[in-house]
Amino acid sequence: MANRHLSRSIALQSLFEWDFSSRPDSEIETIFTRNAEEFAPGMGDFSFMRTLVQNILKKRSELDTIIEKAAPEWPIDKIAIADRNILRIGLYELLFADKKEVPAKVAINEAIELAKTFGGDTSGKFVNGVLGAVYKEMGEPGKDEVSKKKKFRKDIPYEEMPIEVLGGSVVYARHENQIYLAMVHDVFGHWTLSKGRLEPGENVEEGTMREIKEEIGLDIKIRDELAKNEYIATHPEKGKLRKQVTYFLGQAEYVELKLESSGGLDDAKWFNLKEILDLNFYNDILPIVTKAINILLAEKPNK
C-alpha cells in the first residue's frame, strides 16, 4: 500500500506515452513493463498498477464520456494529454475501484497530487473541479469518513526535509561554424536538460559528467556554473524532500547522442541555436538555456 502513489505515477507515465504517441492498445503492456522495471525495480509486485492501466483502457470510452459531461467546455481531445490521463485514473478509481482499498477522497486527492506534479500550473484546480463535480453527482460517498492511512507530515519544517543533490548541464558543441545544444525530450512533451542524482561521496561536477555520459553518451568538459535550482518534491516512501540541482555549461564533441533506455525520456537531439528557443521548455529551464546561449554567443568561435 505504501507504494500506491508511485504505482499511479508509473501508470500515468505509461498512459501518457501510449496516448502521446497514438500507440495501439496492444502495446500498453510493453510500455508499462518498461516503465515499471525502470522506475520501480525493487517493488516486485506490479499487479496494482498493471490492473489499473489495463482497466482504464477497457473503460476508456465510458471514462471519456463522463469527463466531457463533467467539463462540457473541454472536448476530450482538447484537454492536455497529462490532464486527461490523470482524469482517467482518478475517475476509474472513484467509480470502479474497491472503496475499501481506495476511498473516494483518496482517489480524488491522489489525482490532484499527480496533476500538481506532472501537469501545468492550473492542472490541479482543473482535475479537482472535474472529479469534484462527479463526486457530488455520486452523492459524496464517504464524506464523513476519517482516513486511517498513514500520512507524511504536511507541516514538516523546510530545514528538516531530506536533501537530494543533482547535477545537470547545458551541453554544447561547435560544428561547421555553428553552435549546437544537446537536449533530451521527456514523455510529457518537454525538451529539457540532461541531469541526474549524485552518488554518495561524489562531488557535483564529477556526478554531472557521469550522469551526462550515462544518459546521452557524451563525455563533457565542465565549464561555467549557470544556476542552482531547488524545489520540493514528494517521495512515495520518504515524504517531502528538497531537490537541489546545479546546472553547468558543458562542452562536448558533436557526435551521435545515445539515449539511455528510460521510461522518462523518449528522445535526445542536437539543436542549433536558431531552433532552440522555439522548443517547448519547462519554465525554470528556459532562463538557464538562455544564459548559456548568451555566454556562447559572446565568445570567440575557437573556444
N, C-alpha and C positions, 0 to 999 in steps of 0.2 A: 504493500500500500504506500510505503514511503516514496516509491519511485513513480507514482502515478503522474505527477507533473512532468517529469522527464519523458514518460511514455507519451503523453499528449503532445509534447513538443516535437517528438520524433514523428508521431502520426501526422502532425501539421506539416512538417517539412516534407514528408513523403507525398501528402496530398497536394501540396503546393507544386512540387516538382512535376507530378503527374499532370496537374491542371495547366501549369505554365507552358509545358511542352506539348500539350494536347496529345498525351500518350493514351493508347487504348487501355481499357480497364484490365486487360490480361497482363499488363506489365507492372501493375501496382505491387505485386509480391516481390519482384526483383528490386524495385526501387526501395520498398520498405526494408527488405532484408539487408541491403547495403547500408542504409541509414542506421538501422538498429545495431548492426555489427560495428559501425564506425563510432557512434555516439553513446552506446550503452554496452560495451563489450563484456562488462562484468555482471550484467544483470541476469543473464542466464535464461530467464523465462520471459519470452516476448509475447505471450498469449494475449495479454490485455490489449496491448497496442495493435497487434495483428488483427484481433477481432474487431477492434474499434475501426480501423481503416477499412476492412472488408465490409462491415455492416453499413458504414457510411456510403460506400459506393453502391451497395444494394438498394439503399433507400434514398439515393441522391435526388431522384426526381421528386419524391414526396417532400424531402427537406427543402429543396429549392423553391417549390411551390409555397411552402409555409413562409420562407424568407421573403418572397415577393409580396405575400399578403401582409406581412408584418411591416414591410418597408416598401409600400407601393410606388414611391417616387424613385426607387432604385431597382431597375431590372437586374436580374442576376448577373448578366454579362457586363454590367456597368460597375459592379461592386469590385473593389480591388481584390486581386487574387488571394492575398493573405487573409483579408477580412472575410471573404465568402467561405473559405475553408475553415476558418475559426468558427464562423456561424454554423457550419455543417456539424462540426464537432460538438459545439455547445448544444445545438438543438437535438442532435441524436441522443446525447446523454440526458438532456432534460426530458425528452419524450419517451425514449425507448430503453434506457439503461435501468438496471435493477436499482430501485430507490434506496434500498438498504445499503448498497455499495456506493452509489453516487446520488446523494440527496439533491434536490433541485437547486438549493443555494450553492452547493459545491459545483454543480455543472456550470452555473452562471458565473461564479467567481473565478473558476479556472479558465473559462473562455475569456473573461476580461483581462486576466493576467497574461494570457497568450497574446491578446491584442496589444497590450502595453509593451510587450517585449518584441513582437515581430511585426506589428502594424505601424501605421503612421501616427501623427500627432493626435488625430481625432478618432482613431480606431476603437480605443477603449470605450469612449462615450457612445459610439455607433453600435458596437456589439452589445453594450449594456442596454441600450434603448430597444433593440430588436428582441433580444432574449427576454427583457423585462416585459415587453408587450405580450409575448407568447405566454410567459409565466402568469400574467394576470388573467389571460383567457382561460388558463387551466384552473383558475380558482386559487392560485398561490399556495399549492400544496407544501406542507412542512414549514409554513411561515413562522410558526411559534416554536419550532424545534431548536434546541441548542446543540450545535455540533460538538461531538466528543473527539473529533480528530485533533491530534497533537499539532500545534502550530508553532512556527518560529515567532520569536518576539518581534512585533512590528515596531516597537519603540526602542530597539537596541541602539545605544548611542553610536554616533558616527565613529568616534575614536575607538570603539571596541569591535568594530566589524573586521573580520579577517581581510587581509590584503593579498590579492593575486597580481603578480607583476608580469607584464607582457612587453614584447618589443616588436616594432614594425618598421617598414621603410617605404619611402617613395623611391623606387628603383629606376634608374635611368641608364641609357646607353646612347652613344653617338654613332650614327650610321649614315653614310653618304651625305654628310653635311647637315643632317637633321638630328634632332633630339627625340628620343622615344622613351616613354614610360611604360613599365610593366605593371599591368593591373590584373586583379582577379575579380571574377564575377560570382556573386552568391546566388543561391536558389530563390532568393526573394527579390531578384531583379536589379540589384545594385552593383556597380563597379566600385571596388574598394581596394585597400592596400593589403599586401601580404603581411601577416603578423602571426605571432604565436606566443604561447606561455613559456616562461623561462623555467629551466630545471633548477633544482636546489644547488647552490654553490656557483651558479653561472652568472657572470655579470651581464648587463643588459645588451652590450654590444656583441659579445660572443653569442648570446642567446638569439639575438635578432639575426645574425648571419647564419646560424644553424637553422633557424625556422624558415628563412627565405630559401635556403638550399633544399630543405626537405619539402617545402610546399610547391615551389615552382622551378626547382632545379638550377638556380643561379648562384654562382659564387659572387658575393658583393664585397665592395670595399666601403666601409662606413666613413662618411664624411661629416657633414653638419648635423647637429641635433635640431630638428624642426619644431617639435612640440611635445608637450606632455598632457595627456588627457586622463581624466579619472571619471568613472561612472559607477553607479551602484547596480549590482545585478543580484538576482535571487537564484541560488543554487537549490535544487530539489532536496538535497540532503544537508547542506551546510547552512542554509538560510541566506540572509543578506551578506554580501561581501563587496569590498571595494576593489574594482579592477583599475589598475594603473598602467597606462600604455605610454611608452616613449617611442616617438616616431623619429626616424633619421632620414637623411638623404644618402642613398647608397648607389655606388657606381658599379656597373656590370658590363660584360661583353654582350653585344647584340647577337644572341644565339637563340635557338628554339626554346620556348618555355615548355617545361614538362610538369603539368599539374599533378600534384599528389592525388591519389584516389581518395575522395572525400565527399560525403553526402552534403556538406555545407557549401561547397564550391562546385561550379559546373563549367568554368571556362577560365582561361588565362591568355592575355594577348598583349602585344606591344601596340601602343598608340603614339603617333607623332603629336606634337603639341597643338597642331591645328584641330585635332579630333578630340582632345582631352576634355575641354570644358563643355562639350555637348553631351558628355556621358551622364548617366543617372547616378549621382553620388549621394551618400548619406550627408546630412547637414554638417556633421562635425569633421568630415573628411575633406570636404571641398577647400576650406581655408588652408589646410596642410598642403594639399596638392598645389594650390595657388602660390603659396610661399616658396615651394620647391621650384616651380616654374620661373618665378621672378629671380631666384638665385641663379638658375641655369642660364637664363637669357642675359644676365649681366656679366657672364663670364666670357673669357676668350674661348674660341672653339676647340682649342687643343687641350683644355683642362679636363 
